[in-house]
């Protein structure tokens, strides 16, 4: 099952050279997520305007993603980046746990991005 997320007019999704993000729906779970495990979700940005969040427990639906949701999804994509972020420009927004508040794409080069294992890049 999956929820197609369409970005609001002013927002843009990012993707990367490692575009599929496997994570828990509940970020407090500390063990690794896995395909087929209850509570696991897959996040995949299809384009600047469209992202998919897939779960086994969810229902198929289409959602208009507001600016806040796009910002959160972008922040979830960034820790999975290996070397490259793909975006329409550097005016996208992202929110990552190690930062207080929202950051713009133009600020990423000066921001140590936290990776999935807790280290920084």
N, C-alpha and C positions, 0 to 999 in steps of 0.2 A: 504494500500500500504506500501511497505517497501523497505529499502535498506539494503541488506546484505553486511556487512563490513568484509572483510578478512584481517587480520593483516599481515603486511609485515614480512618477515622472522625473523628479529631481535626483533620485537615487540610482546607484549602479552597483551591481554585484561584481566581485573580483573572482578570478580563478588563478591557478598556478600550474607549475610543472608537475605537481602531485595533486590532482584536482579532487580526488575522492576522500572525504573525511569520515572516518568511522568513529563514533563517539556515543557516550551514554546520553539518554534523555535527561537523566538526573546527574549533573556534573559532580555531585558529592561522592559518587561511587568511585572507589580507588582502583579496582581491578580492571584489567584490559577488557574493552568491549569486544564482541565477536558476532559475526554474521549468524543469524538464527537465534541469538540469545535475546530473551525478552528485555526490553528497555533500551536496546541498541538502535541507533539511527544512523543513516548515511546521508551526508550533505554533499551535494554536487551542484556547482554553478554551471549551468548549461550555456549561458550567454550573459551579457551585461544586464539584461532585463529579466532573466529567468533562472531560478534555482529550484532544485528538487530536494525535499527532505523525505526520505523513505524510512518506513518502520514496518514491522510485522503486525503491530497492534493497531495501527492507525486506519483511517479510511481515505479513499481517494477523494481529493478535493482541490479546488483552485482557490488561492488566497491572494489578495492584494497586500503585498508586504509594505508596511509603512517604513519611514526612514529609520526608526529605531530597530525594527526587525532586520532590515538590510545591514545596518551597522553591526548588529550582533552576529549575523551569518558571516560577514566579512571577517570579523574578529575570530571566528571559529576556523575559518579557512587558513588564516595566516600561520598558525603553528605547524601546519602540514607542508608548507612551502619548502622545497629543497633549495632551489636557486633563483627562481623567477616568479614574479607576480605579474599577471596579465590583467590589464584594466584599460578602459577607454581613455583615461587620463589620470592625473594624480589628485583629482578632486573628490575621490571616494572617501567615505568615513568608515572607521572600524573601532571596535571597543574590545580590548584584550584585558584579561584579569590583572596583569602586572601594571597596567596604567590606570590612573584615576581619570575616569571620563573617556570621552571620545577623542580620537586622533584622526587627522587627515592623512591621505596617502602621501602627500608631499613630506610628511614628517617621518616616514618609515625608515629612511636611510640612517637616521640618527637615533633609532629606537631599537634596543636589543630585543628581538622578538623571542618570546618564550616558546620553546618547542614542546612536543608532546611529552617528552621525558623530563621536563622541568629545566633543562639547560637553556642557554641563550645562544642565538646566532649573531 
